[in-house]
Amino acid sequence: MNETLELSKMVGLLVPLIILQLILMIIALVLCVKTEETRGPKLMWVLIIIFGQLIGPIAFFLFGRRQA
């Protein structure tokens, strides 16, 4: 019974993080595709966004986009 309680607490913490990660990834991928110029090749940023988990999309938002 105690293990079930621990598992439910872990799931309750992980689900919002997973949802946040997916939302950030989708937004970053859409912006990467729509942006005309990025700092570096777009393919590199797509791979960083997809495989970089939570840090990849944040890195794109901070460093990948060129400001006009």
N, C-alpha and C positions, 0 to 999 in steps of 0.2 A: 504494500500500500504506500509506503514511504517513497519507493522508487517511482511510482506513478505520479506522485505529487511533484517530484523533482523533474520528471520528464515534461509534465504539463507547464511548469515554470519556464523550462528551457524553450519549449515550443512557443510560449507566449512572448519570449524575448526575441526569438529568431524570426518569426513571421514578419513583424514590422521592418526589421533590417533587410530581409529579402525583398519585401515590397519596395522599400526605399531604393535598394540597389537596382531593381528592374526599372523603376521610374526614371532614375538618373541615367541609366544606360540607354533607354529609349530616347530620352530628350537629347542626350549627347550625340547619339547616332544620327538623329534627324538634323540637328544643327551642323554636324560634320558634313553631311551630304549636301545641305543647302548652302553652306559657306563656300564662297568662290575661292578664297585663298586661306590656307592654314600654315602654321609654322611647321613645316615638314610635310612629307607625303600624306595624302588622305588615307591611303591603305594602312600606313603605320598607325595613324590615330584610330582607325576603326579597330585594328587588332588590340591596341592598348585599351580602348574602351571596353571591348568584349572580354578580354582575358585579364584585365587589371582589376577585376571585381569592383569594389566600391571606390578605390583610389583612381582607377582609369578614367571614369567620367569626370571626376573632380579635377584631375590633371588636365584634361582637355579644356574644361571651362577656364582654368587659370592660365594655361600656357599655350594651348593649341590654336585658339582663335586669334586672328589678326584684327586689330582695331582699325577701322577706316579713318 
